Amino acid sequence: MSKRPTPKKRREKSRGRRQHSIYVQKRLRKLKNKRNSPYAAPATPRKSAKKALKGITRIKA
């Protein structure tokens, strides 16, 4: 007797807005899981000077 095939992830029927909403759902779930992970690094404060320097890509003379 052969094994049953593994169930695949459900795919949306239409390729429009529903597809995008599923993409957003997956992205949010991934980010939340990452944030709640015990191995996640503590985030740098938004108003820190290091973060401000990171945003600067070039200096105008």
mmJSON file of the N, C-alpha and C atoms, coordinates in Angstrom:
{"data_MODEL":{"atom_site":{
"group_PDB":["ATOM","ATOM","ATOM","ATOM","ATOM","ATOM","ATOM","ATOM","ATOM","ATOM","ATOM","ATOM","ATOM","ATOM","ATOM","ATOM","ATOM","ATOM","ATOM","ATOM","ATOM","ATOM","ATOM","ATOM","ATOM","ATOM","ATOM","ATOM","ATOM","ATOM","ATOM","ATOM","ATOM","ATOM","ATOM","ATOM","ATOM","ATOM","ATOM","ATOM","ATOM","ATOM","ATOM","ATOM","ATOM","ATOM","ATOM","ATOM","ATOM","ATOM","ATOM","ATOM","ATOM","ATOM","ATOM","ATOM","ATOM","ATOM","ATOM","ATOM","ATOM","ATOM","ATOM","ATOM","ATOM","ATOM","ATOM","ATOM","ATOM","ATOM","ATOM","ATOM","ATOM","ATOM","ATOM","ATOM","ATOM","ATOM","ATOM","ATOM","ATOM","ATOM","ATOM","ATOM","ATOM","ATOM","ATOM","ATOM","ATOM","ATOM","ATOM","ATOM","ATOM","ATOM","ATOM","ATOM","ATOM","ATOM","ATOM","ATOM","ATOM","ATOM","ATOM","ATOM","ATOM","ATOM","ATOM","ATOM","ATOM","ATOM","ATOM","ATOM","ATOM","ATOM","ATOM","ATOM","ATOM","ATOM","ATOM","ATOM","ATOM","ATOM","ATOM","ATOM","ATOM","ATOM","ATOM","ATOM","ATOM","ATOM","ATOM","ATOM","ATOM","ATOM","ATOM","ATOM","ATOM","ATOM","ATOM","ATOM","ATOM","ATOM","ATOM","ATOM","ATOM","ATOM","ATOM","ATOM","ATOM","ATOM","ATOM","ATOM","ATOM","ATOM","ATOM","ATOM","ATOM","ATOM","ATOM","ATOM","ATOM","ATOM","ATOM","ATOM","ATOM","ATOM","ATOM","ATOM","ATOM","ATOM","ATOM","ATOM","ATOM","ATOM","ATOM","ATOM","ATOM","ATOM","ATOM","ATOM","ATOM","ATOM","ATOM"],
"id":[1,2,3,4,5,6,7,8,9,10,11,12,13,14,15,16,17,18,19,20,21,22,23,24,25,26,27,28,29,30,31,32,33,34,35,36,37,38,39,40,41,42,43,44,45,46,47,48,49,50,51,52,53,54,55,56,57,58,59,60,61,62,63,64,65,66,67,68,69,70,71,72,73,74,75,76,77,78,79,80,81,82,83,84,85,86,87,88,89,90,91,92,93,94,95,96,97,98,99,100,101,102,103,104,105,106,107,108,109,110,111,112,113,114,115,116,117,118,119,120,121,122,123,124,125,126,127,128,129,130,131,132,133,134,135,136,137,138,139,140,141,142,143,144,145,146,147,148,149,150,151,152,153,154,155,156,157,158,159,160,161,162,163,164,165,166,167,168,169,170,171,172,173,174,175,176,177,178,179,180,181,182,183],
"type_symbol":["N","C","C","N","C","C","N","C","C","N","C","C","N","C","C","N","C","C","N","C","C","N","C","C","N","C","C","N","C","C","N","C","C","N","C","C","N","C","C","N","C","C","N","C","C","N","C","C","N","C","C","N","C","C","N","C","C","N","C","C","N","C","C","N","C","C","N","C","C","N","C","C","N","C","C","N","C","C","N","C","C","N","C","C","N","C","C","N","C","C","N","C","C","N","C","C","N","C","C","N","C","C","N","C","C","N","C","C","N","C","C","N","C","C","N","C","C","N","C","C","N","C","C","N","C","C","N","C","C","N","C","C","N","C","C","N","C","C","N","C","C","N","C","C","N","C","C","N","C","C","N","C","C","N","C","C","N","C","C","N","C","C","N","C","C","N","C","C","N","C","C","N","C","C","N","C","C","N","C","C","N","C","C"],
"label_atom_id":["N","CA","C","N","CA","C","N","CA","C","N","CA","C","N","CA","C","N","CA","C","N","CA","C","N","CA","C","N","CA","C","N","CA","C","N","CA","C","N","CA","C","N","CA","C","N","CA","C","N","CA","C","N","CA","C","N","CA","C","N","CA","C","N","CA","C","N","CA","C","N","CA","C","N","CA","C","N","CA","C","N","CA","C","N","CA","C","N","CA","C","N","CA","C","N","CA","C","N","CA","C","N","CA","C","N","CA","C","N","CA","C","N","CA","C","N","CA","C","N","CA","C","N","CA","C","N","CA","C","N","CA","C","N","CA","C","N","CA","C","N","CA","C","N","CA","C","N","CA","C","N","CA","C","N","CA","C","N","CA","C","N","CA","C","N","CA","C","N","CA","C","N","CA","C","N","CA","C","N","CA","C","N","CA","C","N","CA","C","N","CA","C","N","CA","C","N","CA","C","N","CA","C","N","CA","C","N","CA","C","N","CA","C"],
"label_alt_id":[null,null,null,null,null,null,null,null,null,null,null,null,null,null,null,null,null,null,null,null,null,null,null,null,null,null,null,null,null,null,null,null,null,null,null,null,null,null,null,null,null,null,null,null,null,null,null,null,null,null,null,null,null,null,null,null,null,null,null,null,null,null,null,null,null,null,null,null,null,null,null,null,null,null,null,null,null,null,null,null,null,null,null,null,null,null,null,null,null,null,null,null,null,null,null,null,null,null,null,null,null,null,null,null,null,null,null,null,null,null,null,null,null,null,null,null,null,null,null,null,null,null,null,null,null,null,null,null,null,null,null,null,null,null,null,null,null,null,null,null,null,null,null,null,null,null,null,null,null,null,null,null,null,null,null,null,null,null,null,null,null,null,null,null,null,null,null,null,null,null,null,null,null,null,null,null,null,null,null,null,null,null,null],
"label_comp_id":["MET","MET","MET","SER","SER","SER","LYS","LYS","LYS","ARG","ARG","ARG","PRO","PRO","PRO","THR","THR","THR","PRO","PRO","PRO","LYS","LYS","LYS","LYS","LYS","LYS","ARG","ARG","ARG","ARG","ARG","ARG","GLU","GLU","GLU","LYS","LYS","LYS","SER","SER","SER","ARG","ARG","ARG","GLY","GLY","GLY","ARG","ARG","ARG","ARG","ARG","ARG","GLN","GLN","GLN","HIS","HIS","HIS","SER","SER","SER","ILE","ILE","ILE","TYR","TYR","TYR","VAL","VAL","VAL","GLN","GLN","GLN","LYS","LYS","LYS","ARG","ARG","ARG","LEU","LEU","LEU","ARG","ARG","ARG","LYS","LYS","LYS","LEU","LEU","LEU","LYS","LYS","LYS","ASN","ASN","ASN","LYS","LYS","LYS","ARG","ARG","ARG","ASN","ASN","ASN","SER","SER","SER","PRO","PRO","PRO","TYR","TYR","TYR","ALA","ALA","ALA","ALA","ALA","ALA","PRO","PRO","PRO","ALA","ALA","ALA","THR","THR","THR","PRO","PRO","PRO","ARG","ARG","ARG","LYS","LYS","LYS","SER","SER","SER","ALA","ALA","ALA","LYS","LYS","LYS","LYS","LYS","LYS","ALA","ALA","ALA","LEU","LEU","LEU","LYS","LYS","LYS","GLY","GLY","GLY","ILE","ILE","ILE","THR","THR","THR","ARG","ARG","ARG","ILE","ILE","ILE","LYS","LYS","LYS","ALA","ALA","ALA"],
"label_asym_id":["A","A","A","A","A","A","A","A","A","A","A","A","A","A","A","A","A","A","A","A","A","A","A","A","A","A","A","A","A","A","A","A","A","A","A","A","A","A","A","A","A","A","A","A","A","A","A","A","A","A","A","A","A","A","A","A","A","A","A","A","A","A","A","A","A","A","A","A","A","A","A","A","A","A","A","A","A","A","A","A","A","A","A","A","A","A","A","A","A","A","A","A","A","A","A","A","A","A","A","A","A","A","A","A","A","A","A","A","A","A","A","A","A","A","A","A","A","A","A","A","A","A","A","A","A","A","A","A","A","A","A","A","A","A","A","A","A","A","A","A","A","A","A","A","A","A","A","A","A","A","A","A","A","A","A","A","A","A","A","A","A","A","A","A","A","A","A","A","A","A","A","A","A","A","A","A","A","A","A","A","A","A","A"],
"label_entity_id":["1","1","1","1","1","1","1","1","1","1","1","1","1","1","1","1","1","1","1","1","1","1","1","1","1","1","1","1","1","1","1","1","1","1","1","1","1","1","1","1","1","1","1","1","1","1","1","1","1","1","1","1","1","1","1","1","1","1","1","1","1","1","1","1","1","1","1","1","1","1","1","1","1","1","1","1","1","1","1","1","1","1","1","1","1","1","1","1","1","1","1","1","1","1","1","1","1","1","1","1","1","1","1","1","1","1","1","1","1","1","1","1","1","1","1","1","1","1","1","1","1","1","1","1","1","1","1","1","1","1","1","1","1","1","1","1","1","1","1","1","1","1","1","1","1","1","1","1","1","1","1","1","1","1","1","1","1","1","1","1","1","1","1","1","1","1","1","1","1","1","1","1","1","1","1","1","1","1","1","1","1","1","1"],
"label_seq_id":[1,1,1,2,2,2,3,3,3,4,4,4,5,5,5,6,6,6,7,7,7,8,8,8,9,9,9,10,10,10,11,11,11,12,12,12,13,13,13,14,14,14,15,15,15,16,16,16,17,17,17,18,18,18,19,19,19,20,20,20,21,21,21,22,22,22,23,23,23,24,24,24,25,25,25,26,26,26,27,27,27,28,28,28,29,29,29,30,30,30,31,31,31,32,32,32,33,33,33,34,34,34,35,35,35,36,36,36,37,37,37,38,38,38,39,39,39,40,40,40,41,41,41,42,42,42,43,43,43,44,44,44,45,45,45,46,46,46,47,47,47,48,48,48,49,49,49,50,50,50,51,51,51,52,52,52,53,53,53,54,54,54,55,55,55,56,56,56,57,57,57,58,58,58,59,59,59,60,60,60,61,61,61],
"pdbx_PDB_ins_code":[null,null,null,null,null,null,null,null,null,null,null,null,null,null,null,null,null,null,null,null,null,null,null,null,null,null,null,null,null,null,null,null,null,null,null,null,null,null,null,null,null,null,null,null,null,null,null,null,null,null,null,null,null,null,null,null,null,null,null,null,null,null,null,null,null,null,null,null,null,null,null,null,null,null,null,null,null,null,null,null,null,null,null,null,null,null,null,null,null,null,null,null,null,null,null,null,null,null,null,null,null,null,null,null,null,null,null,null,null,null,null,null,null,null,null,null,null,null,null,null,null,null,null,null,null,null,null,null,null,null,null,null,null,null,null,null,null,null,null,null,null,null,null,null,null,null,null,null,null,null,null,null,null,null,null,null,null,null,null,null,null,null,null,null,null,null,null,null,null,null,null,null,null,null,null,null,null,null,null,null,null,null,null],
"Cartn_x":[0.843,0.0,0.892,0.639,1.495,1.094,2.059,1.802,0.948,0.196,-0.627,0.264,-0.046,0.78,0.628,1.678,1.621,0.699,-0.122,-1.001,-0.194,-0.54,0.183,-0.469,0.274,-0.274,-1.414,-2.467,-3.622,-3.255,-3.654,-3.402,-4.73,-4.68,-5.884,-6.399,-7.701,-8.287,-8.083,-8.301,-8.087,-6.689,-6.139,-4.761,-4.677,-5.781,-5.819,-5.525,-6.47,-6.299,-6.118,-6.812,-6.72,-5.284,-4.62,-3.237,-2.375,-2.587,-1.8,-2.089,-3.366,-3.716,-3.078,-2.995,-2.344,-0.85,-0.24,1.178,1.413,0.535,0.669,0.505,-0.47,-0.687,0.575,1.176,2.382,3.519,3.651,4.718,4.54,3.286,3.008,3.294,2.869,3.096,4.589,5.353,6.799,7.461,7.033,7.601,7.231,5.976,5.541,6.301,6.467,7.204,8.647,9.234,10.617,10.734,9.752,9.774,9.61,8.751,8.457,9.448,10.404,11.374,12.299,12.657,13.579,14.986,15.28,16.618,16.681,15.556,15.529,16.394,17.147,17.99,17.126,17.494,16.7,16.807,15.693,15.657,16.302,16.975,17.571,16.46,16.537,15.499,15.397,14.203,13.975,14.734,14.895,15.513,17.023,17.614,19.052,19.87,21.051,21.919,22.447,22.699,23.2,22.208,20.925,19.89,19.792,19.987,19.933,21.079,22.258,23.422,23.246,22.555,22.313,21.476,20.555,19.673,20.376,21.517,22.24,23.052,22.814,23.545,24.648,24.439,25.502,25.447,26.58,26.688,26.922,26.079,26.236,27.273,28.176,29.231,28.718],
"Cartn_y":[-1.187,0.0,1.257,2.152,3.343,4.412,5.315,6.401,7.48,8.188,9.286,10.503,11.305,12.505,13.52,14.295,15.29,16.427,16.92,18.029,19.3,20.004,21.226,22.428,23.538,24.763,25.248,25.744,26.2,27.427,27.422,28.564,29.255,30.58,31.362,31.103,31.214,30.913,32.064,33.289,34.42,34.993,35.645,36.118,37.601,38.206,39.651,40.062,40.757,41.319,40.225,39.113,38.002,37.501,37.407,36.93,37.878,39.178,40.159,40.053,39.865,39.785,38.556,37.464,36.26,36.511,37.225,37.584,38.422,39.401,40.273,39.46,38.55,37.69,36.911,36.291,35.497,36.358,37.558,38.49,38.892,39.227,39.636,38.504,37.276,36.128,35.9,36.022,35.817,36.856,38.118,39.19,39.031,38.658,38.463,37.323,36.221,35.075,35.451,36.254,36.687,37.57,38.469,39.406,38.666,37.646,36.935,35.802,35.619,34.554,34.863,33.845,34.095,34.443,34.172,34.457,35.804,36.53,37.828,38.831,39.623,40.655,41.831,42.515,43.681,44.776,45.396,46.42,47.704,48.431,49.716,50.756,51.678,52.689,53.543,53.992,54.747,56.067,56.693,58.019,57.951,56.785,56.672,57.302,57.799,58.473,57.491,56.241,55.225,54.992,54.947,54.697,55.876,57.09,58.276,58.248,57.827,57.756,56.693,55.618,54.537,55.016,55.959,56.46,57.365,57.953,58.864,58.037,58.259,57.489,58.319,59.65,60.474,61.864,62.517,63.841,64.856,65.873,66.914,67.923,68.323,69.276,70.7],
"Cartn_z":[0.0,0.0,0.0,-0.928,-1.04,-0.029,0.249,1.191,0.538,1.38,0.864,0.633,-0.372,-0.62,0.516,0.76,1.832,1.415,2.344,1.976,1.711,0.643,0.277,0.951,1.002,1.573,0.676,1.294,0.522,-0.292,-1.543,-2.414,-2.709,-2.726,-2.979,-4.392,-4.596,-5.897,-6.883,-6.439,-7.351,-7.106,-8.1,-7.998,-7.641,-7.241,-7.017,-5.592,-4.987,-3.651,-2.601,-2.807,-1.846,-1.751,-2.875,-2.87,-2.039,-2.205,-1.468,0.025,0.378,1.795,2.442,1.691,2.217,2.403,1.449,1.558,2.813,3.047,4.214,5.502,5.507,6.686,7.032,6.003,6.22,6.756,6.171,6.574,8.033,8.413,9.791,10.766,10.387,11.251,11.462,10.383,10.451,11.352,11.2,12.017,13.489,13.755,15.143,15.8,15.053,15.587,15.886,14.986,15.169,16.41,16.568,17.698,19.028,19.039,20.278,20.574,19.681,19.866,21.051,21.851,22.973,22.495,21.222,20.69,19.986,19.945,19.271,20.021,19.273,19.885,20.302,21.39,21.786,20.723,20.396,19.354,19.849,18.95,19.324,19.401,20.357,20.485,19.223,18.916,17.679,17.652,18.802,18.84,19.103,18.916,19.198,18.074,18.418,17.449,16.41,16.816,15.889,14.757,15.114,14.116,13.146,13.664,12.82,11.816,12.267,11.382,10.317,10.677,9.719,8.539,8.797,7.752,6.752,7.159,6.27,5.281,4.007,2.987,2.341,2.221,1.659,2.287,2.317,2.912,1.8,1.755,0.746,1.233,0.338,0.698,0.589],
"occupancy":[1.0,1.0,1.0,1.0,1.0,1.0,1.0,1.0,1.0,1.0,1.0,1.0,1.0,1.0,1.0,1.0,1.0,1.0,1.0,1.0,1.0,1.0,1.0,1.0,1.0,1.0,1.0,1.0,1.0,1.0,1.0,1.0,1.0,1.0,1.0,1.0,1.0,1.0,1.0,1.0,1.0,1.0,1.0,1.0,1.0,1.0,1.0,1.0,1.0,1.0,1.0,1.0,1.0,1.0,1.0,1.0,1.0,1.0,1.0,1.0,1.0,1.0,1.0,1.0,1.0,1.0,1.0,1.0,1.0,1.0,1.0,1.0,1.0,1.0,1.0,1.0,1.0,1.0,1.0,1.0,1.0,1.0,1.0,1.0,1.0,1.0,1.0,1.0,1.0,1.0,1.0,1.0,1.0,1.0,1.0,1.0,1.0,1.0,1.0,1.0,1.0,1.0,1.0,1.0,1.0,1.0,1.0,1.0,1.0,1.0,1.0,1.0,1.0,1.0,1.0,1.0,1.0,1.0,1.0,1.0,1.0,1.0,1.0,1.0,1.0,1.0,1.0,1.0,1.0,1.0,1.0,1.0,1.0,1.0,1.0,1.0,1.0,1.0,1.0,1.0,1.0,1.0,1.0,1.0,1.0,1.0,1.0,1.0,1.0,1.0,1.0,1.0,1.0,1.0,1.0,1.0,1.0,1.0,1.0,1.0,1.0,1.0,1.0,1.0,1.0,1.0,1.0,1.0,1.0,1.0,1.0,1.0,1.0,1.0,1.0,1.0,1.0,1.0,1.0,1.0,1.0,1.0,1.0],
"B_iso_or_equiv":[0.0,0.0,0.0,0.0,0.0,0.0,0.0,0.0,0.0,0.0,0.0,0.0,0.0,0.0,0.0,0.0,0.0,0.0,0.0,0.0,0.0,0.0,0.0,0.0,0.0,0.0,0.0,0.0,0.0,0.0,0.0,0.0,0.0,0.0,0.0,0.0,0.0,0.0,0.0,0.0,0.0,0.0,0.0,0.0,0.0,0.0,0.0,0.0,0.0,0.0,0.0,0.0,0.0,0.0,0.0,0.0,0.0,0.0,0.0,0.0,0.0,0.0,0.0,0.0,0.0,0.0,0.0,0.0,0.0,0.0,0.0,0.0,0.0,0.0,0.0,0.0,0.0,0.0,0.0,0.0,0.0,0.0,0.0,0.0,0.0,0.0,0.0,0.0,0.0,0.0,0.0,0.0,0.0,0.0,0.0,0.0,0.0,0.0,0.0,0.0,0.0,0.0,0.0,0.0,0.0,0.0,0.0,0.0,0.0,0.0,0.0,0.0,0.0,0.0,0.0,0.0,0.0,0.0,0.0,0.0,0.0,0.0,0.0,0.0,0.0,0.0,0.0,0.0,0.0,0.0,0.0,0.0,0.0,0.0,0.0,0.0,0.0,0.0,0.0,0.0,0.0,0.0,0.0,0.0,0.0,0.0,0.0,0.0,0.0,0.0,0.0,0.0,0.0,0.0,0.0,0.0,0.0,0.0,0.0,0.0,0.0,0.0,0.0,0.0,0.0,0.0,0.0,0.0,0.0,0.0,0.0,0.0,0.0,0.0,0.0,0.0,0.0,0.0,0.0,0.0,0.0,0.0,0.0],
"pdbx_formal_charge":[null,null,null,null,null,null,null,null,null,null,null,null,null,null,null,null,null,null,null,null,null,null,null,null,null,null,null,null,null,null,null,null,null,null,null,null,null,null,null,null,null,null,null,null,null,null,null,null,null,null,null,null,null,null,null,null,null,null,null,null,null,null,null,null,null,null,null,null,null,null,null,null,null,null,null,null,null,null,null,null,null,null,null,null,null,null,null,null,null,null,null,null,null,null,null,null,null,null,null,null,null,null,null,null,null,null,null,null,null,null,null,null,null,null,null,null,null,null,null,null,null,null,null,null,null,null,null,null,null,null,null,null,null,null,null,null,null,null,null,null,null,null,null,null,null,null,null,null,null,null,null,null,null,null,null,null,null,null,null,null,null,null,null,null,null,null,null,null,null,null,null,null,null,null,null,null,null,null,null,null,null,null,null],
"auth_seq_id":[1,1,1,2,2,2,3,3,3,4,4,4,5,5,5,6,6,6,7,7,7,8,8,8,9,9,9,10,10,10,11,11,11,12,12,12,13,13,13,14,14,14,15,15,15,16,16,16,17,17,17,18,18,18,19,19,19,20,20,20,21,21,21,22,22,22,23,23,23,24,24,24,25,25,25,26,26,26,27,27,27,28,28,28,29,29,29,30,30,30,31,31,31,32,32,32,33,33,33,34,34,34,35,35,35,36,36,36,37,37,37,38,38,38,39,39,39,40,40,40,41,41,41,42,42,42,43,43,43,44,44,44,45,45,45,46,46,46,47,47,47,48,48,48,49,49,49,50,50,50,51,51,51,52,52,52,53,53,53,54,54,54,55,55,55,56,56,56,57,57,57,58,58,58,59,59,59,60,60,60,61,61,61],
"auth_comp_id":["MET","MET","MET","SER","SER","SER","LYS","LYS","LYS","ARG","ARG","ARG","PRO","PRO","PRO","THR","THR","THR","PRO","PRO","PRO","LYS","LYS","LYS","LYS","LYS","LYS","ARG","ARG","ARG","ARG","ARG","ARG","GLU","GLU","GLU","LYS","LYS","LYS","SER","SER","SER","ARG","ARG","ARG","GLY","GLY","GLY","ARG","ARG","ARG","ARG","ARG","ARG","GLN","GLN","GLN","HIS","HIS","HIS","SER","SER","SER","ILE","ILE","ILE","TYR","TYR","TYR","VAL","VAL","VAL","GLN","GLN","GLN","LYS","LYS","LYS","ARG","ARG","ARG","LEU","LEU","LEU","ARG","ARG","ARG","LYS","LYS","LYS","LEU","LEU","LEU","LYS","LYS","LYS","ASN","ASN","ASN","LYS","LYS","LYS","ARG","ARG","ARG","ASN","ASN","ASN","SER","SER","SER","PRO","PRO","PRO","TYR","TYR","TYR","ALA","ALA","ALA","ALA","ALA","ALA","PRO","PRO","PRO","ALA","ALA","ALA","THR","THR","THR","PRO","PRO","PRO","ARG","ARG","ARG","LYS","LYS","LYS","SER","SER","SER","ALA","ALA","ALA","LYS","LYS","LYS","LYS","LYS","LYS","ALA","ALA","ALA","LEU","LEU","LEU","LYS","LYS","LYS","GLY","GLY","GLY","ILE","ILE","ILE","THR","THR","THR","ARG","ARG","ARG","ILE","ILE","ILE","LYS","LYS","LYS","ALA","ALA","ALA"],
"auth_asym_id":["A","A","A","A","A","A","A","A","A","A","A","A","A","A","A","A","A","A","A","A","A","A","A","A","A","A","A","A","A","A","A","A","A","A","A","A","A","A","A","A","A","A","A","A","A","A","A","A","A","A","A","A","A","A","A","A","A","A","A","A","A","A","A","A","A","A","A","A","A","A","A","A","A","A","A","A","A","A","A","A","A","A","A","A","A","A","A","A","A","A","A","A","A","A","A","A","A","A","A","A","A","A","A","A","A","A","A","A","A","A","A","A","A","A","A","A","A","A","A","A","A","A","A","A","A","A","A","A","A","A","A","A","A","A","A","A","A","A","A","A","A","A","A","A","A","A","A","A","A","A","A","A","A","A","A","A","A","A","A","A","A","A","A","A","A","A","A","A","A","A","A","A","A","A","A","A","A","A","A","A","A","A","A"],
"auth_atom_id":["N","CA","C","N","CA","C","N","CA","C","N","CA","C","N","CA","C","N","CA","C","N","CA","C","N","CA","C","N","CA","C","N","CA","C","N","CA","C","N","CA","C","N","CA","C","N","CA","C","N","CA","C","N","CA","C","N","CA","C","N","CA","C","N","CA","C","N","CA","C","N","CA","C","N","CA","C","N","CA","C","N","CA","C","N","CA","C","N","CA","C","N","CA","C","N","CA","C","N","CA","C","N","CA","C","N","CA","C","N","CA","C","N","CA","C","N","CA","C","N","CA","C","N","CA","C","N","CA","C","N","CA","C","N","CA","C","N","CA","C","N","CA","C","N","CA","C","N","CA","C","N","CA","C","N","CA","C","N","CA","C","N","CA","C","N","CA","C","N","CA","C","N","CA","C","N","CA","C","N","CA","C","N","CA","C","N","CA","C","N","CA","C","N","CA","C","N","CA","C","N","CA","C","N","CA","C","N","CA","C","N","CA","C"],
"pdbx_PDB_model_num":[1,1,1,1,1,1,1,1,1,1,1,1,1,1,1,1,1,1,1,1,1,1,1,1,1,1,1,1,1,1,1,1,1,1,1,1,1,1,1,1,1,1,1,1,1,1,1,1,1,1,1,1,1,1,1,1,1,1,1,1,1,1,1,1,1,1,1,1,1,1,1,1,1,1,1,1,1,1,1,1,1,1,1,1,1,1,1,1,1,1,1,1,1,1,1,1,1,1,1,1,1,1,1,1,1,1,1,1,1,1,1,1,1,1,1,1,1,1,1,1,1,1,1,1,1,1,1,1,1,1,1,1,1,1,1,1,1,1,1,1,1,1,1,1,1,1,1,1,1,1,1,1,1,1,1,1,1,1,1,1,1,1,1,1,1,1,1,1,1,1,1,1,1,1,1,1,1,1,1,1,1,1,1]
}}}
